[in-house]
């Protein structure tokens, strides 16, 4: 029998299938047995590319982070504009793959793309004049804020039933049942408001440190 022109497996193919599973069914759906079945191979063959399931998830998480634009930290942008642009790109990557966020929240570990992003942000803040300790905190608080915004939807947290919000009990939630129908606008607006407020607060702190 002639050998196939291309190998049945590659790291890229395994990661692509694992990401599709995470997106459609969540982190719990990923197992070596399930991946092998989806790929049409035997389970042990996966170990030629990855030693453990967590290594696969690390690669999946890093694939998502490669979608985040960090070029603004080397492009000479003002640090405030850089944080705004990075925050938006970061959130776009996470909201496209929200089920991986809890795994990403553990930190970059040894993931190359995650470490490159952390390095770029820290370096950009220090270059802009922030003390190293503050630069570390800025990277952390941005990660907290962006990851939190991608984990869930405020608008989707309210049911589409006006009767659920009796004015006698909730006098200010008379329109809450309409929020779910405007999920994208509400959630994106909330993120943008929060991001701008965060950067404005940092700008004030920056001015105080420069005195």
C-alpha positions, 0 to 999 in steps of 0.5 A, spaced: 500 500 500 502 506 498 504 511 503 499 517 504 503 523 501 501 527 507 502 524 514 495 523 518 497 527 524 500 534 525 501 538 531 497 544 527 491 539 525 490 536 532 490 543 535 485 545 530 480 539 531 481 541 539 480 548 538 473 546 534 471 542 540 473 547 545 469 552 541 463 547 540 462 543 546 467 546 552 473 544 555 471 538 558 469 535 551 477 535 550 480 528 551 485 524 547 480 519 546 475 524 543 481 527 539 483 521 536 476 519 534 475 526 531 481 525 527 480 518 525 487 515 528 489 511 534 489 514 541 497 513 542 499 516 535 497 523 539 503 522 543 508 523 538 506 530 538 503 531 545 505 528 551 499 530 555 492 533 554 494 539 558 500 540 552 494 540 547 490 545 551 496 549 552 497 549 544 490 551 543 490 557 548 496 559 545 493 559 538 488 563 540 493 568 543 496 569 536 490 572 534 491 578 538 495 584 535 501 587 539 504 591 534 502 597 537 507 596 543 513 597 538 510 602 533 511 608 537 504 609 539 502 613 545 501 608 551 494 610 552 492 609 545 496 602 545 493 599 551 486 601 548 488 598 541 491 592 544 485 591 549 480 591 543 484 586 539 485 582 546 477 582 547 476 580 540 480 574 540 477 571 546 470 573 545 471 569 538 473 563 543 470 564 550 470 557 552 478 557 552 478 563 557 478 559 563 484 555 561 487 562 559 486 565 565 491 560 569 497 565 565 502 564 560 506 559 563 511 557 557 506 558 552 510 562 546 505 567 544 502 568 551 509 570 553 511 574 547 504 578 549 506 579 556 513 581 554 511 586 549 506 589 554 511 590 560 516 593 555 511 598 552 509 600 559 516 601 561 519 604 555 513 609 556 516 611 563 512 607 567 516 604 573 517 596 572 512 594 578 506 599 575 508 596 568 507 589 571 500 591 575 498 594 568 499 588 564 495 584 570 489 588 570 488 589 563 488 581 563 483 581 568 478 586 565 479 583 558 478 576 560 472 577 565 469 581 559 469 575 555 467 570 560 460 572 560 454 576 557 451 581 562 445 582 557 444 575 556 443 574 564 436 577 564 431 573 561 426 575 555 420 575 560 417 582 562 413 578 568 420 576 571 421 583 573 416 585 578 416 593 579 414 592 586 420 588 587 425 591 582 423 598 581 428 600 576 428 593 572 422 595 568 426 594 561 431 589 563 427 584 559 429 587 553 437 587 554 438 580 551 435 582 544 441 588 544 446 583 547 452 585 542 451 593 543 450 592 551 456 588 552 461 591 547 458 598 549 460 596 557 467 593 555 468 600 551 466 604 557 470 600 562 476 600 557 476 607 556 475 609 564 481 604 566 486 607 561 483 614 563 484 612 571 491 610 569 493 616 565 491 620 572 496 615 576 501 616 570 501 624 572 501 623 579 507 619 578 511 624 574 510 629 579 
